[in-house]
Amino acid sequence: MSGTDRRIAVVRSRAALLMTRLVAVGVVLLAVGAVASVVGWVHAGSIATSVGLVTITVTPLIVLPVIGHRLLRGDRAHAWYAWSTLVVALVGAIVALWSRS
Amino acid sequence: MTGIEFAEVLGVGFAAGIVGSLLGVGGGVVLVPGLSLLLGMPFREAVATSLVSVVATSVAGSIVYLRGGLIELPIAVELQFFTVIGAVGGGLMVAMVPEGPLHLAFAALLVYAGLSMMPTRRAESTRQVVRPARRGERSLAATASLGGGLVAGLLGVGGGIIFVPVIHLLLRRSFSVAAATSIYMIGITAGSGALVYLIRGDVVAPVTAVAVLGVLFGSTLAAHARGRIADRPLQVAFALLLFYVAFKMASHSVGNG
């Protein structure tokens, strides 16, 4: 296995681990939200559900810089793509927020 | 939400998760018709629910595929830059573009992609060979990804129906690698679009939460089974799915026109 292959293997495992943890947090929040809504804690259930949905939605965008950072070691072109992608997504979110207000 | 509605949304999400993860398309093509046609949800809300669920499909599938080494990270990282530019651009200009012509053009593109995806002996012998993409092929793939992201942003799908043919046909990776890489890419694309819908307040949280749970369960189950399923039947299934979606989009466009 070459150095590049080893680095990409590390990136894969780190990204998978981070995704697993974030999704677990999101799923727990969604489950808590569902249970809270059923037992009548509607407001608390709504907050937990919303935070859970946001957690799952932004998970790929959070993992992206991790991949970019790890690939940065000797692969600046791909790291540039990863960070630039994150910037474009954030600019889109800010424009949506601005157009809403 | 009643118990029956809960079960219906959970079932549609589960089916979308299985289809999306196996075929690398995210499941939006199942979820949007399922929620809007079967359960009577308004189209805009169905699209918002679909986008968040597509992210869930992507994340659940990506975890398994990353560990299995099926995702080509360099390809994904390079192409997703262009898809997100397209998705953000499409999401911001969605109100300015008439849907009818866009649907017809997209339907034609789907038919072409479906025909190209049909497995042939020649394809089996040449397209499975992994080699570095030529400069022209990479530029074409980047342009197609930009278009795929634009379509995803405009129509509220993950874009896997574009990404899989691009990676499989243009960059000449196996269908398994193309589907796995596409699953990872659509999370970024749909995540950008879903953020816009969340910020605008279009996401119905209770329904979306149940759909996401169903999608997560279905896509995780399918991702674990993916390695034991041959490419050929999946390619045929994917092509048939493309033809079906093309027909639905064309008839929708004619109906509106």
Contacts between the chains, C-beta under 8 A, distances in Angstrom:
chain1	res1	chain2	res2	distance
A	8	B	73	5.6
A	8	B	74	7.5
A	9	B	69	7.3
A	11	B	73	6.1
A	12	B	66	4.5
A	12	B	67	6.9
A	12	B	69	6.5
A	12	B	71	7.1
A	12	B	73	6.8
A	13	B	66	7.5
A	13	B	67	7.0
A	15	B	62	7.7
A	15	B	66	5.5
A	16	B	62	7.5
A	16	B	63	5.0
A	16	B	66	4.0
A	16	B	67	5.0
A	19	B	59	5.5
A	19	B	62	6.1
A	19	B	63	4.9
A	19	B	66	7.4
A	20	B	63	5.5
A	22	B	59	7.7
A	23	B	56	7.9
A	23	B	59	5.4
A	23	B	60	6.8
A	23	B	63	7.2
A	23	B	216	7.3
A	27	B	213	7.1
A	27	B	216	6.6
A	30	B	209	4.7
A	30	B	212	6.5
A	30	B	213	6.0
A	31	B	213	7.7
A	33	B	205	7.9
A	33	B	209	6.1
A	34	B	209	6.4
A	34	B	210	7.4
A	34	B	213	8.0
A	37	B	206	6.8
A	46	B	205	6.4
A	49	B	205	4.7
A	49	B	206	6.6
A	49	B	209	4.8
A	50	B	205	5.5
A	52	B	209	6.7
A	53	B	52	5.9
A	53	B	198	7.1
A	53	B	203	6.7
A	53	B	205	6.3
A	53	B	208	6.0
A	53	B	209	6.4
A	53	B	212	7.0
A	54	B	198	6.5
A	56	B	52	7.0
A	56	B	55	6.0
A	56	B	56	5.5
A	56	B	59	6.6
A	56	B	212	6.3
A	57	B	52	5.7
A	57	B	55	5.3
A	57	B	191	5.6
A	57	B	194	4.7
A	57	B	195	6.2
A	57	B	198	6.3
A	58	B	191	6.6
A	58	B	195	7.1
A	59	B	55	7.2
A	59	B	59	5.2
A	59	B	187	7.5
A	59	B	191	7.6
A	60	B	55	6.4
A	60	B	58	6.3
A	60	B	59	6.3
A	60	B	62	7.6
A	60	B	184	7.9
A	60	B	187	3.5
A	60	B	188	5.0
A	60	B	191	4.7
A	61	B	188	6.8
A	61	B	191	5.3
A	61	B	192	7.5
A	61	B	195	7.8
A	64	B	188	6.4
A	67	B	73	6.5
A	67	B	77	6.5
A	68	B	77	7.2
A	71	B	73	7.3
A	71	B	74	7.9
A	71	B	77	6.9
A	75	B	74	7.7
A	77	B	78	8.0
A	78	B	73	7.8
A	78	B	74	5.6
A	78	B	77	4.8
A	78	B	78	6.5
A	81	B	77	5.0
A	81	B	78	5.2
A	81	B	80	7.6
A	81	B	81	4.4
A	82	B	77	5.1
A	82	B	81	7.9
A	84	B	81	5.6
A	85	B	77	7.7
A	85	B	80	5.5
A	85	B	81	4.6
A	85	B	84	5.0
A	85	B	188	6.5
A	88	B	81	7.4
A	88	B	84	5.0
A	88	B	85	5.5
A	88	B	88	5.8
A	88	B	192	7.7
A	89	B	84	5.5
A	89	B	88	6.7
A	89	B	188	7.3
A	89	B	191	7.1
A	89	B	192	4.4
A	89	B	195	7.2
A	91	B	88	7.1
A	92	B	84	7.8
A	92	B	87	7.7
A	92	B	88	3.4
A	92	B	91	6.6
A	92	B	92	6.9
A	92	B	192	5.6
A	92	B	195	7.2
A	92	B	196	6.5
A	93	B	192	7.6
A	93	B	195	4.7
A	93	B	196	6.8
A	93	B	199	6.3
A	95	B	88	7.9
A	95	B	92	6.1
A	96	B	91	7.4
A	96	B	92	7.5
A	96	B	195	7.1
A	96	B	196	4.2
A	96	B	199	4.7
A	96	B	200	6.4
A	97	B	199	5.2
A	99	B	92	7.8
A	100	B	199	6.1
A	100	B	200	5.7
A	100	B	201	7.8
